[in-house]
Amino acid sequence: MTGPVLADSVRFAGDAVEILDRRVYPFEVSWVRCATSEDVAVAIERMVTQSSGPLFAATAGMVLGAREARHEPPDRAAERLRAVGARLVATRPTNNHIRDAVHAVLSATAGAGLAGDELVVAVEAAARAHDDGYRARSAALGGHAASLLADGTRVLTHCWADAYLIGTVRAAQAAGKRLEFVCTETRPYLQGARLTAATLVEMGYRPTLITDGMVAAALSDGLADVALTAADRVTLDGHVINKVGTLGVALAASAFGVPFYALVDAPDPQAPTAGDVVIERRDGDEVLHTLGRRTAAVGVRGHYPAFDVTPPHLVTRIVTERGVHQPDQVKESL
């Protein structure tokens, strides 16, 4: 069965990598061609791909890095591959997917003295294994998340939960559960309107779209039964870091007695607290534009923290590949 378009948004095309441009999807199905690992890093920085897309882009970038280093002796090839990894990790610091993808590839090849085609083959295998592992973890997570949703549940989403949402929907469908969806548009890139809503339509739903500022009113009016978001990172003490606006969703959910569920494949063992997570601050000019068109008057300044932090007391449950957890117990899922 063919899956949603966004489930497979990074692909190899000969010697290059092509990344589906999520900035223009679904109005255009356009692929950005990356001939080098640096091209991949720039594409990630420029928001060509988002959510779990950078994970797959990072593993693909490491493959390109191995190909770029194939004519170097083993020590220099390893050094060059580490430099490629460091560049990719630096692109977007809040989500740990890129860091973990780079680490997985480097760990699989470290100390082996590989060069040439042997290095390329080893990196390709490690990249493929990491990609496949993430997909399997997302499917397992989806099964646990679907167990929280009764037949007929109306689900409020925020931003684009990517493989986590796809896994949840597939598991709910397999269990014969009918769900309804309310999606926030998620400014300034409108991921909820363009990515979440479009994918749900692909999967057979007719989601309702609201602006980000309507969340409290929607929950007050009883438009949704649960709030369900991804988490770009979850700390060991249960803080949820996700697309900015998630904190507002959680506050509104708490105010109106609506459960708030956060989805992540696993908490980050390198982030004991929220203070251990770098919150990406993007160029404020981005919020002055929507889909490439300026929407603010000349002379206005923008401010754009790309993520916010939701404290554990506002989180009903955190769902990982290993099950459903109280926020203060999520570290036990490792």
N, C-alpha and C positions, 0 to 999 in steps of 0.2 A: 504494500500500500504506500502510495506516495505521501510523504509528510508535508507539513507546511513549508513554504519557501524559506522562511527564516531559520528553519531547523538545520539547514545546510548552506551556510552563507560564506564559507571560505573554501576555495578549491584551487588545485594546482592546474595550470595550463602550460604544458611544456616546461620551460625553464623558469616560469614566473608563477606568482600567486595572484589569484583574483579574489577580491573581497567585495561582496554585495554592498552597495552604497546605501546604508540605512538612512542617510540624510534625505534621500529623495523617494525612497520606497513608501507606499505602493504605487505612487503615481508614475514612477519609472522603475524598471528592473534593470539597473545599471551596475556594471562591475568595474571596480577600480583595479587596474593592472599594476602589480608591484614586482618589479624586476630584481630588486635587491632587498636585503633585510632592512636597510634604512628606509626604503619606500614603505615597508610594512609599518615601521615605527611611526612614520609621519602620518600614515593613514589612521592609525589608532589615535594619535594626538588630535587629528582633525575631525574625529567623530564619524569617520566613514563606517566604523563598526562600534557597537556598544553592547552592554550587558555581558553575556558569555561570549560574544563574538571576538573580543580581544584574546580570550584564551586560545581559540582556534587560530587566530591570526598570529599569536605569539609562537605556537608550536610550528606553524608554517614558516615564520620568520627565522626560527632556529634552523630549519631545514635549509633555507636559502643561505644562512650564515655558514653552515657546513659546506655547502657547495662553493661558496666564496673562498673558503679556507682549504679546499681540497688539494691545492698545489703546494701548501705549506708543509714543513716538517712537523712531526707530532706535537712538539712543545709549542711552536708558534701557532699551529692550528687550534690547539686547546685554548691558548691565550686569546686568539681572535674570536673563538666561539663564546668565551666568557664575556668579552667586550660587547658582542652582539646581544647577549642575554641582558647585560647591565643596561644597555640602551633601551631595550624593550621594556624592562621593568620600570624605567624612569618615565615612561610615557604617561601612565595614569596610576597614581600611587594608592588610591583608596581601596579598590578591589584587589584582593590577593590572588586572583586567578592567574594573572600574567606571571607574578613572582613564582607561584607554585609550578606553572607550566615550564618555565625556564629551569627551575631547580630540578624538575623531573628529568628533563633532557640532559642537563649537565651531569647529574648523578649517574645516569645510565652510561655515560661515556667517560667519566673521569678516571684517570689513572690507567686507562687501557692502552695508551700510546698509539691511538688510532690516527690515521691520516688518509688522504686520498679517498677512493671509493669506499673503503671500509668505514671511514668516519661518516660519510654521507649515509650509508646503509644503516649504521647504528643510530644515527640521529633520526632518520626517517622512522625506524621501528619504535624508538622511544616516544616520538611525537604521536605516532598512531596509537600507541598504547595509552598515552595520557588522554588523548581525545576520546577514545573508546571508554576509558574508565569514567570520565566525566559524564558521558551520556548514560552509562549504566547507573551511576550514582543519582543522576537527575530522575531517571525512571523510577528508582527505588523511592526517592523522596516523594515523587508524585503519587505513588501508591499510598504512602503514609498521609499525605495531605488530603487526598480524596476520602480517606477514612473519616476525616473530620467534617465532611460535607454531606448533609442529608439530601435525599432526593428532593429536588425543588429549591435548593438553597440559592439565594441571590447573593452573588459574590461581587464585592467592590475591589477593583484592582487599582494599583498606582504604578505608573511607568510600565516597563516591559520586563516581565519576569522570565522571559525566554524559555530555555529548556525546562525550567521548574514548572512553569505554567502549562507548557505542552504536556509534560509528564502527568501533571495533576488532571488535566482535562481527559487525556487518554485513559487514565485509571478510572475516572468517574464514568466515562462512557462504557468501559468494559464491565463495570459493576451495574450498568443499567440506570445510572442516576442522571436525572435531568437537572441541569444547572442554568442559571441566568447570570448575566454579567453586566456590571456597571463599571465603565472605565474612565479614569481621569485622563484628560488630554496630555498632561505633563509638559509644561512649558520649560525652557524655550524651544526644545526640539520636537515636542509633540509626539514622543514615543508611544504614549498611551493611545493617542488617536490614530497614529499611522501604523504602529507595529502590533500592539496588543489587539486593538479592535480588528485590524485587517486579518490577523492570524485566527482570531476567534471566528470571524466570518468564514474563513477557509475551512474551519473545523465544524461548521454547521450551525453556528449561533448567530443571533442578531443582538449584539451588545448595545447597551445604551451608553452614550458618551456624555460626560459632564466636564465642565471646566474645573481646574484645580480648586478654585474658590468656592465651589458648590458642595464640597465633601460634607461639611457639618450640616448644611441644609438637607442634603440627600439622606443622611443617616437620621436626622431629626424627623424627616418625613417617612421613615421606614422603607426607604428605597432598596436597602441591602440588609442582609442578615449577618454577614461576616465581612471583614476586611482581610484581604489576602495579598501580601506583597512578597517580593524577593528580598534578599539582603545581600548587598555587595560584600559585607563582612559582618560576622557576629563575634563578639569578644567572649572570652572565657567566663566573664561575669554576667553575660546575657544582654549586653547592649547591642542594638541593631543599627548598623550603618547602611543606609540605602539612599537612593535618589532623593534630593531635597524635596520636601513636601510630605515625606513619609511620617515625620514627627507630627505634622498637622493631622494626618489621617488617624494616627494612633490616639492623639488627644481627643479628636472628635468621637472616635469609636468608644473610648473610655467614658466620655461624657454621656453617651446615649446607650450604654450597655451593650455594645456590639463587640463580639470577640475579634481580636486582632492577631492574625497568624503571620509569622515571618518564615520564609523558606530559604534555607541555605544548605549546601551539601554537607558542610561540617563547620564548627566554630574554628577560628584561627588560633592555633596553639602559640603563635608568636604575638598575640594581642590579648594579654590578661585583662586589660581595661580599655575604655574608649580613648584614654590618653595615649595609648600605643598605636593609634590609627591616624595617619595623615589624612585630613579632609582636603580634597582637591579644591582649589580655588581657581575657577576658570575666568577668562577675560570677561569683565563686566559688559563689554560691548555685545556679547552674544545675546544677552537678554533684551537688547534694544532692537533685535531683529527676529522675525519669524519666517522660516522657510525662505531665507535669503532676502527678505524685504524688510526694510526698516519700519518699525511700528511705533517708535518713540520720537518725540519732537527733537529737533536739533538743540543741543545744549544740555540734554538730559544725560546723566551718568548712570551706568548699570553696576549692579553688584551680583556676583554669581558664585556662591558656595555650591558646588555640584552635588553635595551629599549633606545629610544631617544625621544626628544621633538620637535614637529613640531609647530611653532608659527602660530597664527591665520591668518596672512596675506598670508600664503601659502595654506590655506584651503579654498576650494570653498564653500562647504557646509558640515555641520555635520548632520547626519541622526540619529534620536532617535525613540523610540517607538511612540512618539507623533507627528512626522513629520520631515520636512526638515528645517534646521535653518542656518542663517548666523552665523559664529563662535562667533561674539561678542554679539549675542542674544541667545545663546544656554541655558543660565541659566534660560531663561523664559520658557523653556520646563519642568521645575520641577513642 
